[in-house]
Amino acid sequence: MRSPTGNRLVAAVAVVVTVKPAPQVRRPPIQVGLASYYGPGFHGEPTASGEIFNQDEMVAAHRSLPLGSVVRVTNLQNWRRVVLRVIDRGPYGRNYRKGTIIDVSKGAARRLGFIRDGLVPVRVEVLKLPPDASR
């Protein structure tokens, strides 16, 4: 293109694009340890979340995960797995000293296939943290 005086015109266009890096999503660690179950003695009692414990529901107790977290528990002996909501605190006492990392409801223990054994090696994976969890 030429200007009215006959000189060439040069046009340059600069486009600046800034891209924010995607936020790093920190997945909670996978835990491996023992699971125990709790049932009849706690059935109908209030939990740490305020919810009434029902031994037949798919719920669990964990010492440190935020209440309301959703976890997948896998029995490492038979590979059965269940998805549970954390509604209570525990385990405590003798089973905790043996390496128990989670207490599951009797209904969950039944699905995982360890009612008779009482303790079983498991993997606990966090699937979802509650919206108000500060991590």
C-alpha positions as CSV (number, residue, x, y, z in Angstrom):
1,M,0.0,0.0,0.0
2,R,1.3,3.5,-0.8
3,S,0.6,6.8,0.9
4,P,-0.5,9.8,-1.1
5,T,3.1,10.9,-1.3
6,G,4.2,7.6,-2.8
7,N,5.9,6.2,0.2
8,R,5.1,2.7,1.3
9,L,3.1,2.3,4.5
10,V,3.9,-0.4,6.9
11,A,1.4,-1.4,9.5
12,A,2.2,-3.6,12.4
13,V,-0.3,-5.1,14.7
14,A,0.8,-6.5,18.0
15,V,-1.5,-8.8,19.9
16,V,-0.6,-9.6,23.5
17,V,-2.3,-12.6,25.0
18,T,-1.7,-13.5,28.6
19,V,-2.6,-16.9,29.7
20,K,-3.0,-17.8,33.4
21,P,-1.6,-21.2,34.2
22,A,-4.3,-23.7,35.3
23,P,-4.5,-23.8,39.1
24,Q,-2.8,-26.7,40.7
25,V,-5.3,-29.1,42.1
26,R,-3.9,-30.9,45.0
27,R,-5.3,-34.4,45.3
28,P,-5.5,-35.7,48.8
29,P,-3.1,-38.6,49.4
30,I,-4.2,-42.1,49.1
31,Q,-4.0,-43.9,52.5
32,V,-3.3,-47.6,53.0
33,G,-3.9,-49.3,56.3
34,L,-6.6,-51.3,58.1
35,A,-10.3,-50.8,58.2
36,S,-12.6,-51.9,61.1
37,Y,-16.3,-51.6,61.3
38,Y,-18.7,-50.2,63.9
39,G,-22.3,-50.9,64.3
40,P,-24.7,-52.1,66.9
41,G,-23.2,-50.2,69.9
42,F,-23.4,-46.9,68.0
43,H,-26.6,-47.4,66.0
44,G,-29.0,-44.5,66.6
45,E,-26.4,-42.3,68.3
46,P,-25.4,-38.9,67.1
47,T,-22.1,-38.6,65.2
48,A,-19.5,-35.8,65.1
49,S,-21.3,-34.3,62.2
50,G,-24.6,-34.3,64.1
51,E,-26.1,-36.9,61.9
52,I,-27.6,-40.0,63.6
53,F,-25.5,-43.1,62.9
54,N,-27.3,-45.8,60.9
55,Q,-25.2,-49.0,60.8
56,D,-26.7,-50.0,57.4
57,E,-25.8,-46.8,55.6
58,M,-22.7,-46.3,53.5
59,V,-20.8,-44.0,56.0
60,A,-17.5,-44.0,57.8
61,A,-15.5,-42.4,60.6
62,H,-12.0,-40.9,59.9
63,R,-9.7,-39.1,62.2
64,S,-8.7,-36.2,60.0
65,L,-10.6,-35.9,56.8
66,P,-13.2,-33.1,56.8
67,L,-16.7,-34.3,57.7
68,G,-18.7,-34.6,54.5
69,S,-15.8,-36.0,52.5
70,V,-16.6,-38.8,50.1
71,V,-14.1,-41.6,49.9
72,R,-13.7,-44.9,48.0
73,V,-12.6,-47.7,50.2
74,T,-11.1,-50.8,48.5
75,N,-10.6,-54.1,50.4
76,L,-7.1,-55.1,49.3
77,Q,-7.8,-58.8,49.9
78,N,-10.8,-59.2,47.5
79,W,-10.8,-55.9,45.6
80,R,-14.4,-55.1,46.5
81,R,-15.0,-51.3,46.9
82,V,-17.5,-49.0,48.3
83,V,-18.1,-45.2,48.2
84,L,-18.7,-43.7,51.7
85,R,-19.4,-40.4,53.3
86,V,-17.3,-39.4,56.3
87,I,-19.8,-38.4,59.1
88,D,-17.8,-39.2,62.3
89,R,-14.4,-39.2,63.9
90,G,-12.4,-42.3,64.6
91,P,-11.1,-44.9,64.8
92,Y,-9.8,-44.8,68.4
93,G,-8.7,-47.3,70.9
94,R,-7.2,-50.7,70.4
95,N,-8.0,-50.9,66.6
96,Y,-6.3,-47.5,66.0
97,R,-3.2,-48.8,67.8
98,K,-3.2,-51.8,65.4
99,G,-3.1,-49.5,62.4
100,T,-6.8,-48.9,61.6
101,I,-7.2,-45.7,59.5
102,I,-10.9,-45.8,59.0
103,D,-14.0,-47.2,60.7
104,V,-16.8,-48.2,58.2
105,S,-20.4,-48.9,59.0
106,K,-21.5,-52.5,59.3
107,G,-23.4,-52.2,56.0
108,A,-20.2,-51.1,54.3
109,A,-18.2,-53.9,55.9
110,R,-20.8,-56.4,54.6
111,R,-20.3,-55.0,51.0
112,L,-16.5,-55.1,51.4
113,G,-16.8,-58.7,52.6
114,F,-15.1,-58.5,56.1
115,I,-17.8,-58.9,58.7
116,R,-16.2,-62.1,60.0
117,D,-12.6,-60.8,59.9
118,G,-13.3,-57.6,61.7
119,L,-10.1,-55.9,60.3
120,V,-9.0,-55.9,56.7
121,P,-6.2,-54.1,54.7
122,V,-7.7,-51.2,52.6
123,R,-6.9,-48.3,50.4
124,V,-8.8,-45.1,51.1
125,E,-9.0,-42.6,48.2
126,V,-10.7,-39.2,48.6
127,L,-13.1,-38.6,45.8
128,K,-14.6,-35.3,47.0
129,L,-14.0,-32.8,49.7
130,P,-16.9,-30.8,51.1
131,P,-17.1,-27.2,49.6
132,D,-16.2,-25.6,53.0
133,A,-13.1,-27.7,53.5
134,S,-10.0,-25.5,53.7
135,R,-7.0,-27.4,52.3
